[in-house]
Amino acid sequence: MKKICVLFMYAAVAAALVGCGTATIPPNYSSTNPDLMRIGGDTPGSREPEIINMGSYCLQVTEKWKADGKTPDDQIIWTKDSYRKAIPCR
């Protein structure tokens, strides 16, 4: 019984070494909607505030990009914040 336990322990150590020794897959960061999130590069350009006529009132929409952390390989994660404000129509 002792020989089986020792053999099992050696097999487990060997399997762990083989698993850790394999080449790692390079990360692939992507978004299904690049208008909301981007990876790496400089700050994406922000647009001027947009005014949308909603009928009885108008809506001012402002979009701003912000750095929202980093990926494990030190690329900046850019996310877009959208601010909405009800304003009188002109």
Secondary structure, DSSP 8 states (H G I E B T S, - for coil): -HHHHHHHHHHHHHHHHHHHHS---------S-TTTEEESSS-------EEEE-SSSEEEEEEEEEEEEE-TTS-EEEEEEEEEEEE---
